[in-house]
Every structure is written in structure tokens, then in C-alpha cells.
Amino acid sequence: QVRLVESGGGLVQAGGSLRLSCVASGMLFSMSPMGWYRRAPGKQRELVARITKNSSTNYADSVKGRFTISRDNAKNTHYLQMNSLKPEDTAVYYCNAQRWPTNDDYWGQGTQVTVSS
């Protein structure tokens, strides 16, 4: 059974930083693309960043240059380092896994990030 557990959300002032973590179990982590999505109040869920098994990355335009996604296969964990946070980054952030080899999507429970102005 795949399980994704996020941590690291919280309240931060604009310009501050947070690091989100997602620990995966029940899957072959090193072969699976991983990602972070977010849902802001009144908006649809959107892709924030994604990382392939080979650590190739892509980002939403709104976070390029501020956020960094990374993975540690030895710890079955991937991360989202968020710098220069803005109030518009306020959202619930969700960890995503596309489990190898079927590419089925799995989701974490979500972690709240709130950026005050």
C-alpha cells in the first residue's frame, strides 16, 4: 500500500522560507516520478514542481527561481525548498507520486502553507 506523508508546512512572513518533505512507502521510490501540487482557496489544484527518477525537474512559471524540488532515494523522500515566499503562495501543498511501473497517481494528505504580508 502506497503511503505519502508530508511535513514542513506552516506560517511564514513574506520573503521567508519553508521546506516541505514527503516520505514515501509501499512503492519503488527510486523509479517513480514525484511532484508537489497546491490548491489555493477558491482555485483548482495546480502543479508546482516535478522531478523524474533521473532528477530532471520542471516548475510552474510562478515559482521558477524561488522553489527547488529535490529527492533523496536513500531516504525515500523528496523535498520542496521554498524561498522568497509571497502571499500568493498560500495554499495546501500536496505530495504526488506516480508509482512505477503503472504510473498510477498517489497523493499525500496535504500540508498548509500560509504566507503573511
C-alpha positions, 0 to 999 in steps of 0.5 A, spaced: 500 500 500 502 506 497 503 511 503 505 519 502 506 523 508 508 530 508 511 535 513 514 542 513 508 546 512 506 552 516 506 560 517 511 564 514 512 572 513 513 574 506 520 573 503 521 567 508 522 560 507 519 553 508 521 546 506 516 541 505 518 533 505 514 527 503 516 520 505 514 515 501 512 507 502 509 501 499 512 503 492 519 503 488 521 510 490 527 510 486 523 509 479 517 513 480 516 520 478 514 525 484 511 532 484 508 537 489 501 540 487 497 546 491 490 548 491 489 555 493 482 557 496 477 558 491 482 555 485 483 548 482 489 544 484 495 546 480 502 543 479 508 546 482 514 542 481 516 535 478 522 531 478 523 524 474 527 518 477 533 521 473 532 528 477 530 532 471 525 537 474 520 542 471 516 548 475 510 552 474 512 559 471 510 562 478 515 559 482 521 558 477 527 561 481 524 561 488 522 553 489 527 547 488 524 540 488 529 535 490 529 527 492 533 523 496 532 515 494 536 513 500 531 516 504 525 515 500 523 522 500 523 528 496 523 535 498 520 542 496 525 548 498 521 554 498 524 561 498 522 568 497 515 566 499 509 571 497 502 571 499 500 568 493 503 562 495 498 560 500 495 554 499 495 546 501 501 543 498 500 536 496 505 530 495 504 526 488 507 520 486 506 516 480 508 509 482 512 505 477 511 501 473 503 503 472 504 510 473 498 510 477 497 517 481 498 517 489 497 523 493 499 525 500 494 528 505 496 535 504 500 540 508 498 548 509 502 553 507 500 560 509 504 566 507 503 573 511 504 580 508 
